[in-house]
Amino acid sequence: MNFVDGDDASKLAYVQDDGTVVLAVDDFSDVAAGGNRNSIRITTKKSWERGLFIADIYAMPHGCGVWPAYWSLGNGKDWPNAGEIDIIGERAPRLSPGRPRTCTDHTATQRV
């Protein structure tokens, strides 16, 4: 992936006249085999120790090369020591046929 910002990002993330936020897939660029497709990442500078976070998703992107995700990252840039919670991580059906969508957490140490 090639995370973009500025004018390139405004083609992929914008607010419609009705207030609906659109996070789109770059389906208009030609990408060479092995190349990186443009993508966006929404981040915040604020952090929380707990809370209720709601994503009201009207439609999830789908198709070849698409892997939409909604996740949280622990406070700090030292991944995976800071931790991560995958709330939604949609895999392409060909990569995981018949597997349900799940919530997963990642940490540097695993407890048994």
DSSP file with accessible surface (Angstrom, degrees, kcal/mol):
  #  RESIDUE AA STRUCTURE BP1 BP2  ACC     N-H-->O    O-->H-N    N-H-->O    O-->H-N    TCO  KAPPA ALPHA  PHI   PSI    X-CA   Y-CA   Z-CA
    1    1 A M              0   0  142      0, 0.0     2,-0.6     0, 0.0    37,-0.2   0.000 360.0 360.0 360.0 149.4    0.0    0.0    0.0
    2    2 A N  E     -a   38   0A  78     35,-2.2    37,-2.1    38,-0.0     2,-0.3  -0.920 360.0-148.5-119.2  97.7    1.0    3.5   -0.6
    3    3 A F  E     -a   39   0A  84     -2,-0.6     2,-0.3    35,-0.2    37,-0.2  -0.560  22.0-168.1 -71.4 127.8   -0.7    5.7    2.1
    4    4 A V        -     0   0   25     35,-2.5    37,-0.4    -2,-0.3     2,-0.2  -0.737  12.5-174.4-115.3 162.5   -1.4    9.1    0.6
    5    5 A D    >>  +     0   0  134     -2,-0.3     3,-1.0    35,-0.1     4,-0.8  -0.786  50.3  26.1-139.5-176.4   -2.5   12.5    2.0
    6    6 A G  H 3> S-     0   0   51     -2,-0.2     4,-1.9     1,-0.2     3,-0.1  -0.270 124.3  -4.4  63.1-137.2   -3.5   15.9    0.7
    7    7 A D  H 3> S+     0   0  135      1,-0.2     4,-0.6     2,-0.2    -1,-0.2   0.868 136.1  53.6 -60.8 -38.5   -5.1   16.1   -2.8
    8    8 A D  H X4 S+     0   0   77     -3,-1.0     3,-0.8     1,-0.2     4,-0.4   0.911 109.5  48.5 -64.3 -39.7   -4.6   12.3   -3.4
    9    9 A A  H >X S+     0   0   19     -4,-0.8     4,-2.1     1,-0.2     3,-1.6   0.864 100.7  64.9 -69.3 -32.3   -6.4   11.5   -0.1
   10   10 A S  H 3< S+     0   0   67     -4,-1.9    -1,-0.2     1,-0.3    -2,-0.2   0.705  97.0  57.5 -67.4 -15.7   -9.3   13.8   -0.9
   11   11 A K  T << S+     0   0  115     -3,-0.8    -1,-0.3    -4,-0.6    -2,-0.2   0.698 115.6  36.0 -80.2 -20.4  -10.1   11.5   -3.9
   12   12 A L  T <4 S+     0   0    3     -3,-1.6    12,-3.9    -4,-0.4     2,-0.4   0.612 122.9  36.6-108.4 -18.9  -10.4    8.6   -1.5
   13   13 A A  E  < S+B   23   0B  27     -4,-2.1     2,-0.3    10,-0.2    -1,-0.3  -0.974  72.0 132.0-139.6 123.6  -12.0   10.1    1.6
   14   14 A Y  E     -B   22   0B 104      8,-1.9     8,-3.2    -2,-0.4     2,-0.5  -0.976  49.9-108.0-161.2 166.9  -14.6   12.9    1.6
   15   15 A V  E     -B   21   0B  98     -2,-0.3     6,-0.2     6,-0.2     5,-0.1  -0.926  32.5-141.1-106.7 127.2  -17.9   14.0    3.0
   16   16 A Q    >   -     0   0   83      4,-2.9     3,-2.1    -2,-0.5     6,-0.0  -0.303  32.4 -97.1 -78.6 169.0  -20.9   14.0    0.7
   17   17 A D  T 3  S+     0   0  179      1,-0.3    -1,-0.1     2,-0.1    -2,-0.0   0.799 124.4  56.3 -57.9 -30.8  -23.6   16.7    0.7
   18   18 A D  T 3  S-     0   0  118      2,-0.1    -1,-0.3     1,-0.1     3,-0.1   0.396 122.2-104.7 -84.8   5.1  -25.9   14.6    3.0
   19   19 A G  S <  S+     0   0   51     -3,-2.1     2,-0.3     1,-0.3    -2,-0.1   0.410  74.0 142.5  89.6  -2.9  -23.1   14.3    5.6
   20   20 A T        -     0   0   63     -5,-0.1    -4,-2.9     1,-0.1     2,-0.4  -0.542  47.5-134.2 -73.3 132.3  -22.2   10.7    4.8
   21   21 A V  E     -B   15   0B  95     -2,-0.3     2,-0.5    -6,-0.2    -6,-0.2  -0.744  17.4-156.5 -87.8 131.7  -18.4   10.0    5.0
   22   22 A V  E     -B   14   0B  29     -8,-3.2    -8,-1.9    -2,-0.4     2,-0.6  -0.947  14.6-176.6-112.0 124.4  -17.0    8.1    2.1
   23   23 A L  E     -B   13   0B  94     -2,-0.5   -10,-0.2   -10,-0.2     2,-0.1  -0.962  27.6-170.1-114.1 106.7  -13.8    6.1    2.4
   24   24 A A        -     0   0   38    -12,-3.9     2,-0.4    -2,-0.6    16,-0.2  -0.462  23.4-117.4-103.1 167.8  -13.3    4.8   -1.1
   25   25 A V        -     0   0   52     -2,-0.1     2,-1.5    14,-0.1    14,-0.1  -0.848  32.9-114.0-100.9 137.0  -11.1    2.3   -2.9
   26   26 A D        +     0   0    4     12,-0.6    12,-0.1    -2,-0.4   -14,-0.1  -0.582  55.0 150.8 -71.6  93.8   -8.7    3.6   -5.6
   27   27 A D        +     0   0  138     -2,-1.5    -1,-0.2     1,-0.1    -2,-0.0   0.148  59.6  65.5-111.0  17.7  -10.3    1.8   -8.5
   28   28 A F  S    S+     0   0  110      2,-0.0     2,-0.3    -3,-0.0    -1,-0.1   0.552  81.1  85.2-115.4  -9.9   -9.2    4.5  -11.1
   29   29 A S  S    S-     0   0   41      9,-0.1     2,-0.5    -3,-0.0     8,-0.0  -0.713  72.9-129.1 -95.8 143.1   -5.4    4.1  -11.1
   30   30 A D        -     0   0  171     -2,-0.3     2,-0.5     7,-0.0    -2,-0.0  -0.795  27.7-167.7 -85.9 126.0   -3.4    1.6  -13.2
   31   31 A V        -     0   0   50     -2,-0.5     3,-0.1     4,-0.1     6,-0.1  -0.976  17.1-127.7-120.2 125.8   -1.0   -0.2  -10.9
   32   32 A A    >   -     0   0   80     -2,-0.5     3,-3.0     1,-0.2     0, 0.0  -0.281  44.8 -78.7 -66.8 154.2    1.7   -2.4  -12.3
   33   33 A A  T 3  S+     0   0  109      1,-0.3    -1,-0.2     3,-0.0     3,-0.1  -0.295 123.7  15.8 -52.7 130.1    2.1   -6.0  -11.1
   34   34 A G  T 3  S+     0   0   88      1,-0.2    -1,-0.3    -3,-0.1    -2,-0.1   0.415 103.4 126.3  82.2  -2.4    3.8   -5.9   -7.8
   35   35 A G    <   -     0   0   40     -3,-3.0     2,-0.5     1,-0.1    -1,-0.2  -0.189  63.2-105.3 -81.5 177.4    3.1   -2.2   -7.4
   36   36 A N        -     0   0  109     -3,-0.1     2,-0.3   -35,-0.1    -4,-0.1  -0.916  23.6-141.3-110.6 127.7    1.3   -0.4   -4.5
   37   37 A R        -     0   0   95     -2,-0.5   -35,-2.2     1,-0.1     2,-0.1  -0.605  31.9-101.6 -83.1 143.7   -2.2    0.9   -4.8
   38   38 A N  E     +a    2   0A  40     -2,-0.3   -12,-0.6   -37,-0.2     2,-0.3  -0.364  50.0 168.9 -64.6 142.3   -3.0    4.2   -3.1
   39   39 A S  E     -a    3   0A  32    -37,-2.1   -35,-2.5   -14,-0.1     2,-0.3  -0.941  23.4-134.4-147.9 164.9   -4.8    3.9    0.2
   40   40 A I        -     0   0   31     -2,-0.3     2,-0.4   -37,-0.2   -35,-0.1  -0.886   6.5-157.8-123.8 160.1   -5.7    6.2    3.1
   41   41 A R        -     0   0  133    -37,-0.4     2,-0.5    -2,-0.3    -2,-0.0  -0.993  10.2-147.6-138.2 127.3   -5.5    5.8    6.9
   42   42 A I        +     0   0  123     -2,-0.4     2,-0.3     2,-0.0    -2,-0.0  -0.843  29.2 168.5 -95.1 126.4   -7.6    7.8    9.3
   43   43 A T        -     0   0  115     -2,-0.5     2,-0.3     0, 0.0    -2,-0.0  -0.869  22.8-146.5-132.2 166.8   -5.8    8.5   12.6
   44   44 A T        -     0   0   87     -2,-0.3    -2,-0.0     2,-0.2     0, 0.0  -0.960  14.3-146.6-131.1 151.7   -6.3   10.7   15.7
   45   45 A K  S    S+     0   0  216     -2,-0.3     2,-0.2     2,-0.1    -1,-0.1   0.608  80.8  85.5 -88.7 -14.0   -3.8   12.5   17.9
   46   46 A K        -     0   0  135     -3,-0.0     2,-0.3     2,-0.0    -2,-0.2  -0.539  65.4-156.4 -84.8 152.0   -6.0   11.9   20.9
   47   47 A S        -     0   0   74     -2,-0.2     2,-0.3    28,-0.0    27,-0.1  -0.923   3.7-157.7-128.7 158.0   -5.8    8.6   22.9
   48   48 A W        -     0   0  130     -2,-0.3     3,-0.1     1,-0.1    27,-0.1  -0.967  18.6-156.7-132.9 147.6   -8.2    6.8   25.2
   49   49 A E  S    S-     0   0  191      1,-0.3     2,-0.3    -2,-0.3    -1,-0.1   0.681  85.5 -10.3 -92.5 -23.5   -7.8    4.3   27.9
   50   50 A R  S    S+     0   0  206      2,-0.0    -1,-0.3     0, 0.0     2,-0.3  -0.973  76.0 123.8-163.5 164.7  -11.4    3.0   27.4
   51   51 A G        -     0   0   57     -2,-0.3     2,-0.5    -3,-0.1    -3,-0.0  -0.927  55.5 -83.0 161.2 177.4  -14.6    3.9   25.6
   52   52 A L        -     0   0  146     -2,-0.3     2,-0.5     2,-0.0    -2,-0.0  -0.971  39.3-170.4-112.8 119.5  -17.3    2.8   23.2
   53   53 A F        -     0   0  105     -2,-0.5     2,-0.5     2,-0.0    -2,-0.1  -0.961   4.6-164.8-117.7 121.5  -16.2    3.3   19.6
   54   54 A I        -     0   0  135     -2,-0.5     2,-0.5     2,-0.0    -2,-0.0  -0.904  12.8-170.6-114.5 131.6  -18.9    2.9   17.0
   55   55 A A        -     0   0   45     -2,-0.5     2,-1.1     2,-0.1    -2,-0.0  -0.971   7.8-163.0-117.0 111.0  -18.5    2.5   13.2
   56   56 A D        -     0   0  159     -2,-0.5     2,-0.6     2,-0.0    -2,-0.0  -0.799  17.8-170.5 -95.1  93.5  -21.8    2.7   11.4
   57   57 A I        -     0   0   72     -2,-1.1     3,-0.1     1,-0.2    -2,-0.1  -0.790  20.3-175.3 -98.9 119.2  -20.8    1.1    8.1
   58   58 A Y  S    S-     0   0  232     -2,-0.6     2,-0.3     1,-0.3    -1,-0.2   0.890  75.5  -1.9 -76.5 -42.2  -23.3    1.3    5.2
   59   59 A A        -     0   0   70      0, 0.0    -1,-0.3     0, 0.0     0, 0.0  -0.987  64.6-138.8-152.6 139.2  -21.2   -0.8    2.8
   60   60 A M        -     0   0   65     -2,-0.3    -3,-0.0    -3,-0.1     0, 0.0  -0.826  31.7-110.7 -97.4 138.9  -17.8   -2.5    3.0
   61   61 A P        -     0   0   40      0, 0.0     2,-0.3     0, 0.0    -1,-0.1  -0.299  42.6-178.4 -60.6 150.6  -15.5   -2.4    0.0
   62   62 A H        +     0   0  168      5,-0.1     2,-0.2     2,-0.1     5,-0.1  -0.970  23.1  73.5-148.7 160.1  -15.0   -5.7   -1.7
   63   63 A G  S >  S-     0   0   44     -2,-0.3     3,-1.7     3,-0.2     2,-0.1  -0.599  80.4 -22.1 125.8 177.2  -13.1   -7.2   -4.6
   64   64 A C  T 3  S+     0   0  120      1,-0.3     3,-0.1    -2,-0.2    -2,-0.1  -0.321 126.5   9.0 -61.0 129.6   -9.7   -8.2   -5.7
   65   65 A G  T 3  S+     0   0   71      1,-0.2     2,-0.5    -2,-0.1    -1,-0.3   0.561  97.0 124.4  80.0   9.3   -6.9   -6.5   -3.7
   66   66 A V    <   +     0   0   26     -3,-1.7    -1,-0.2   -41,-0.0    -3,-0.2  -0.874  25.5 165.3-108.0 131.3   -9.2   -5.0   -1.2
   67   67 A W        -     0   0  133     -2,-0.5    24,-0.1    -3,-0.1    -5,-0.1  -0.580  17.7-167.3-141.2  74.0   -8.8   -5.6    2.5
   68   68 A P        -     0   0   23      0, 0.0    22,-2.0     0, 0.0     2,-0.3  -0.315  12.0-177.7 -65.1 146.9  -10.8   -3.0    4.5
   69   69 A A  E     -C   89   0C  57     20,-0.2     2,-0.4     2,-0.1    20,-0.2  -0.995  27.2-166.3-147.6 150.0  -10.0   -2.8    8.2
   70   70 A Y  E     +C   88   0C  72     18,-2.5    18,-2.4    -2,-0.3    17,-1.9  -0.967  36.9 146.7-133.5 113.4  -11.2   -1.0   11.4
   71   71 A W  E     -C   86   0C 101     -2,-0.4     2,-0.4    15,-0.2    15,-0.2  -0.959  39.0-132.0-148.1 163.4   -8.7   -1.4   14.2
   72   72 A S  E     -C   85   0C  52     13,-2.4    13,-2.3    -2,-0.3     2,-0.4  -0.908  15.5-151.5-119.6 151.0   -7.2    0.3   17.2
   73   73 A L  E     -C   84   0C  81     -2,-0.4    11,-0.2    11,-0.2     3,-0.1  -0.958  24.2-110.1-123.1 138.0   -3.5    0.5   18.1
   74   74 A G        -     0   0   25      9,-2.7     2,-0.6    -2,-0.4     9,-0.2  -0.125  49.4 -80.0 -61.0 162.5   -2.1    0.8   21.6
   75   75 A N  S    S+     0   0  145      7,-0.2     2,-0.2   -27,-0.1    -1,-0.2  -0.515 100.6  45.2 -69.8 112.8   -0.5    4.0   22.8
   76   76 A G  S    S-     0   0   38     -2,-0.6     6,-0.1    -3,-0.1     0, 0.0  -0.477  81.4-109.0 131.2 158.2    3.0    4.1   21.4
   77   77 A K  S    S+     0   0  207     -2,-0.2     2,-1.6     1,-0.1    -1,-0.1   0.368  85.1 103.8 -99.3   4.1    4.7    3.4   18.1
   78   78 A D  S  > S-     0   0   97     -3,-0.1     4,-1.7     2,-0.1     3,-0.5  -0.567  70.8-143.7 -89.7  75.6    6.4    0.2   19.3
   79   79 A W  T  4 S+     0   0  129     -2,-1.6    28,-0.1     1,-0.3    -2,-0.0  -0.651  74.9  14.7 -81.2 138.9    4.2   -2.3   17.5
   80   80 A P  T >4 S+     0   0   38      0, 0.0     3,-1.7     0, 0.0    28,-0.7  -0.977 120.8  63.6 -93.1   5.4    3.3   -5.0   18.6
   81   81 A N  T 34 S+     0   0   97     -3,-0.5    -2,-0.2     1,-0.3    28,-0.1   0.829 102.5  54.0 -58.0 -31.0    4.4   -4.2   22.1
   82   82 A A  T 3< S-     0   0   29     -4,-1.7    -1,-0.3     1,-0.1    -7,-0.2   0.657 112.6-128.4 -76.8 -15.1    1.8   -1.4   22.2
   83   83 A G    <   -     0   0   11     -3,-1.7    -9,-2.7    -5,-0.3     2,-0.3   0.024  18.8-138.6  87.4 161.0   -0.9   -3.9   21.3
   84   84 A E  E     -CD  73 106C  29     22,-1.4    22,-2.6   -11,-0.2     2,-0.5  -0.964   3.6-155.0-156.5 141.8   -3.6   -3.9   18.5
   85   85 A I  E     -CD  72 105C  80    -13,-2.3   -13,-2.4    -2,-0.3     2,-0.8  -0.981  10.5-152.3-122.5 117.1   -7.2   -4.8   18.3
   86   86 A D  E     +CD  71 104C  33     18,-4.0    18,-1.7    -2,-0.5   -15,-0.2  -0.806  19.6 172.7 -85.9 110.2   -8.6   -5.8   14.9
   87   87 A I  E    S+     0   0C  68    -17,-1.9     2,-0.4    -2,-0.8   -16,-0.2   0.898  75.1   8.4 -85.3 -46.1  -12.3   -4.9   15.1
   88   88 A I  E     +C   70   0C  46    -18,-2.4   -18,-2.5    15,-0.1    -1,-0.4  -0.993  64.0 164.6-134.2 129.4  -13.0   -5.6   11.4
   89   89 A G  E     -C   69   0C  28     -2,-0.4     2,-0.6    13,-0.3    13,-0.3  -0.743  20.2-161.5-143.2  87.9  -10.5   -7.2    9.1
   90   90 A E        -     0   0   36    -22,-2.0     2,-0.3    -2,-0.3    -2,-0.0  -0.628   7.5-161.0 -79.8 117.3  -12.2   -8.3    5.9
   91   91 A R        -     0   0   95     -2,-0.6   -24,-0.1     8,-0.1     5,-0.1  -0.722  30.0 -98.0 -95.2 150.5  -10.1  -10.9    4.0
   92   92 A A    >>  -     0   0   14     -2,-0.3     3,-1.8     1,-0.1     4,-1.3  -0.399  34.3-121.7 -62.1 136.5  -10.7  -11.7    0.4
   93   93 A P  T 34 S+     0   0   98      0, 0.0     3,-0.2     0, 0.0     6,-0.2   0.841 111.4  58.7 -53.1 -33.6  -12.8  -14.9    0.1
   94   94 A R  T 34 S+     0   0  185      1,-0.2    -2,-0.1     2,-0.2    -3,-0.0   0.791 105.5  50.4 -70.1 -22.8  -10.1  -16.6   -1.9
   95   95 A L  T <4 S+     0   0   82     -3,-1.8    -1,-0.2     1,-0.2    -3,-0.0   0.788 131.3  12.6 -82.1 -29.6   -7.6  -16.1    1.0
   96   96 A S  S >< S-     0   0   14     -4,-1.3     3,-1.8    -3,-0.2    -1,-0.2  -0.425  79.1-167.3-146.0  66.2   -9.9  -17.5    3.7
   97   97 A P  T 3  S+     0   0  101      0, 0.0    -3,-0.1     0, 0.0    -5,-0.0  -0.316  76.7   4.3 -61.3 133.3  -12.9  -19.3    2.2
   98   98 A G  T 3  S+     0   0   85      1,-0.2     0, 0.0    -2,-0.0     0, 0.0   0.420  94.6 133.3  77.3  -2.6  -15.6  -20.1    4.7
   99   99 A R    <   -     0   0  135     -3,-1.8    -1,-0.2    -6,-0.2    -8,-0.1  -0.661  53.2-128.9 -83.8 133.6  -13.9  -18.2    7.5
  100  100 A P        -     0   0   96      0, 0.0     2,-0.3     0, 0.0    -1,-0.1  -0.348  28.8 -97.1 -73.9 160.8  -16.1  -15.9    9.5
  101  101 A R        -     0   0  176    -11,-0.0     2,-0.3    -2,-0.0   -11,-0.1  -0.580  54.1-176.3 -74.0 139.2  -15.1  -12.3   10.2
  102  102 A T        -     0   0   70    -13,-0.3     2,-0.5    -2,-0.3   -13,-0.3  -0.878  31.1-118.0-136.8 165.9  -13.5  -12.1   13.6
  103  103 A C        -     0   0   88     -2,-0.3     2,-0.3   -15,-0.1   -16,-0.2  -0.900  38.1-178.2-102.0 134.1  -12.1   -9.7   16.2
  104  104 A T  E     -D   86   0C  55    -18,-1.7   -18,-4.0    -2,-0.5     2,-0.4  -0.974  16.7-151.9-134.3 146.4   -8.4  -10.3   16.9
  105  105 A D  E     -D   85   0C 103     -2,-0.3     2,-0.4   -20,-0.2   -20,-0.2  -0.904   8.2-158.3-118.0 151.0   -5.8   -8.8   19.2
  106  106 A H  E     +D   84   0C  63    -22,-2.6   -22,-1.4    -2,-0.4     2,-0.3  -0.995  17.8 162.2-126.3 131.8   -2.1   -8.7   18.7
  107  107 A T        -     0   0   58     -2,-0.4   -26,-0.2   -24,-0.2   -25,-0.1  -0.945  46.8-116.0-140.3 166.4    0.5   -8.2   21.4
  108  108 A A  S    S+     0   0   44    -28,-0.7     2,-0.4    -2,-0.3   -27,-0.1   0.812 102.4  45.1 -74.0 -29.0    4.3   -8.8   21.6
  109  109 A T  S    S-     0   0   99    -29,-0.2     2,-0.5   -28,-0.1    -1,-0.1  -0.928  74.5-147.3-117.8 141.9    3.8  -11.5   24.3
  110  110 A Q        -     0   0  141     -2,-0.4     2,-0.4    -4,-0.0    -4,-0.0  -0.916   9.6-147.9-107.6 130.2    1.3  -14.3   24.2
  111  111 A R              0   0  235     -2,-0.5    -2,-0.0     0, 0.0     0, 0.0  -0.811 360.0 360.0 -96.6 138.3   -0.1  -15.6   27.5
  112  112 A V              0   0  195     -2,-0.4    -2,-0.0     0, 0.0     0, 0.0  -0.786 360.0 360.0-103.7 360.0   -1.0  -19.2   27.7
